[in-house]
Amino acid sequence: MVVEQVVLIIAGALALVSALGVVLMPNAVYSAMMLLLNLISLATIFLLLHAQFMFAAQLVVYAGAILVLFLFVVTLLNPQGENILRDKHRLQQAGAISLGLFLACLLVGGLLYAFTSATQPDLASTVTQAGSTYGTVEAFGQALFTKFLLPFELTSLLLLVALIGAVVLGKRR
């Protein structure tokens, strides 16, 4: 139980710091990398709350598809995209890589512990008393197609308009 609390505190702190990094980074690609770190830390929090479907959806849909779409649009609209990641500060690069590897190992260790733990933690019961369907595919589908149907459809329409706008802006060059 102590390990889960430590992982939860670290994931929450990473989510907070990376959310600030998304807003404060001057470079769009660096901001997208901070968004990736934020999405992974939120997925870890979902996993600790025993919402396995939300964990998988967070990683596949948001960290995978949406972030790739965002990076595609940024590089499409930025003609200097190949020079963005070149940094002349070797010490800063080494520190960033080592910190990233440490955080990745910590995340993998927490995920392995959460999947192989024999005792189920009581974190989910502190969040909701909705029953055993919390975080399942059934509960997600029920909420998505009843309570959140209009926002879901409006989000898909907004993404379609954004994609068409990106293509139109890209063809002007």
KAQUI-V45328 format. One record per backbone hydrogen bond with DSSP energy under -1.0 kcal/mol. CO is the residue of the C=O (numbers start at 1). NH is the residue of the N-H. Records with the same first field share a line. If there is no record, write none. Layout:
CO->NH ; NH
This chain:
1->5
2->6
3->7
4->8
5->9
6->10
7->11
8->12
9->13
10->14
11->15
12->16
13->17
14->18
15->19
16->20
17->21
18->22
19->23
20->24
21->25
27->31
28->32
29->33
30->34
31->35
32->36
33->37
34->38
35->39
36->40
37->41
38->42
39->43
40->44
41->45
42->46
43->47
44->48
45->49
46->51
47->50
51->55
52->56
53->57
54->58
55->59
56->60
57->61 ; 62
58->63
60->65
61->66
62->67
64->68
65->69
66->70
67->71
68->72
69->73
70->74
71->75
72->76
73->77
74->78
78->81
80->83
88->90
89->93
90->94
91->95
92->96
93->97
94->98
95->99
96->100
97->101
98->102
99->103
100->104
101->105
102->106
103->107
104->108
105->109
106->110
107->111
108->112
109->113
110->114
111->115
112->116
113->117
124->128
133->136
135->53
136->140
137->141
138->142
139->143
140->144
141->145
143->148
148->152
149->153
150->154
151->155
152->156
153->157
154->158
155->159
156->160
157->161
158->162
159->163
160->164
161->165
162->166
163->167
164->168
165->169
166->170
167->171
